[in-house]
């Protein structure tokens, strides 16, 4: 079970926007420490990136590294769950096995 930093809303308040909200993996462990190494979010997002003809790396539109409230995070577009369920499960398992806090995870 993924740990969430946002309490779940009552079912009757959920709308389509919530159902399709991003799955966010925060760089904080359940014990409150920052996840290391500091570039973990970039490394994880690189797994899903591609290299264009000009040899530039492009992050997947489904897996984006970012900083939220001063914490490195990976934002996962929930469309990935449909387009590549194994990749989505991999990201959930990564968060779970490293005891990382998540938002809007299933």
C-alpha positions as CSV (number, residue, x, y, z in Angstrom):
1,X,0.0,0.0,0.0
2,X,1.4,3.4,-1.0
3,X,1.6,6.0,1.7
4,X,-0.2,9.2,0.9
5,X,0.5,12.7,2.1
6,X,-3.0,13.9,1.3
7,X,-5.9,12.2,3.0
8,X,-8.3,10.5,0.6
9,X,-11.5,12.5,-0.3
10,X,-14.9,10.9,0.3
11,X,-16.0,9.1,-2.8
12,X,-18.9,11.4,-3.4
13,X,-16.6,14.3,-3.8
14,X,-14.3,12.7,-6.4
15,X,-14.8,14.0,-9.9
16,X,-13.1,13.2,-13.3
17,X,-10.3,15.7,-12.5
18,X,-9.4,13.8,-9.4
19,X,-9.6,10.4,-11.1
20,X,-7.1,11.6,-13.7
21,X,-4.9,13.6,-11.3
22,X,-1.2,13.0,-11.5
23,X,0.5,10.3,-9.3
24,X,3.3,12.2,-7.5
25,X,6.3,10.5,-5.9
26,X,7.9,12.8,-3.3
27,X,11.5,12.6,-2.3
28,X,10.6,12.2,1.3
29,X,10.5,8.9,3.1
30,X,7.8,7.8,5.5
31,X,10.3,8.6,8.3
32,X,10.6,12.2,7.1
33,X,14.1,12.1,5.7
34,X,15.0,13.3,2.2
35,X,15.5,10.5,-0.3
36,X,19.1,10.2,-1.7
37,X,20.8,10.7,-4.0
38,X,19.7,14.3,-4.6
39,X,19.2,13.7,-8.3
40,X,17.0,10.6,-7.9
41,X,14.1,12.2,-9.6
42,X,16.1,12.9,-12.7
43,X,17.6,9.5,-12.8
44,X,14.2,7.8,-12.4
45,X,12.6,10.0,-15.2
46,X,15.6,9.2,-17.5
47,X,14.5,5.6,-17.5
48,X,11.4,6.7,-19.5
49,X,13.2,9.3,-21.6
50,X,14.1,9.1,-25.2
51,X,17.0,10.6,-27.3
52,X,16.0,12.7,-30.3
53,X,17.9,12.8,-33.6
54,X,20.0,15.7,-32.3
55,X,21.1,13.5,-29.3
56,X,19.1,15.5,-26.8
57,X,17.3,13.7,-24.1
58,X,13.5,14.3,-23.8
59,X,11.6,13.3,-20.8
60,X,8.5,11.3,-21.4
61,X,5.3,13.3,-21.2
62,X,4.2,10.6,-18.7
63,X,7.1,10.8,-16.2
64,X,8.5,14.2,-15.3
65,X,11.0,15.2,-12.6
66,X,10.2,18.4,-10.8
67,X,10.5,20.3,-7.5
68,X,7.4,20.9,-5.4
69,X,7.7,22.9,-2.1
70,X,11.5,22.5,-2.2
71,X,11.3,18.7,-2.5
72,X,12.4,16.7,-5.6
73,X,9.5,14.7,-7.0
74,X,8.4,12.7,-10.0
75,X,5.1,13.5,-11.5
76,X,3.5,10.5,-13.2
77,X,0.6,11.1,-15.7
78,X,-2.1,8.6,-14.9
79,X,-2.5,7.9,-18.6
80,X,0.6,5.8,-18.2
81,X,-1.5,3.3,-16.2
82,X,-3.5,2.6,-19.4
83,X,-0.7,3.0,-22.0
84,X,1.9,1.0,-20.1
85,X,0.6,-0.7,-17.0
86,X,4.0,-2.4,-16.3
87,X,5.7,1.0,-16.2
88,X,3.1,2.4,-13.9
89,X,3.4,-0.6,-11.6
90,X,7.2,-0.2,-11.7
91,X,6.9,3.4,-10.4
92,X,4.4,2.4,-7.7
93,X,6.7,-0.4,-6.6
94,X,9.7,2.0,-6.6
95,X,7.9,4.4,-4.3
96,X,6.7,1.6,-2.1
97,X,10.0,-0.2,-1.8
98,X,11.8,3.0,-0.9
99,X,9.1,4.1,1.5
100,X,8.5,7.3,-0.4
101,X,5.5,9.5,0.2
102,X,3.0,9.7,-2.6
103,X,0.0,11.8,-3.6
104,X,-3.1,10.5,-5.5
105,X,-1.6,7.0,-5.8
106,X,-3.9,4.1,-6.3
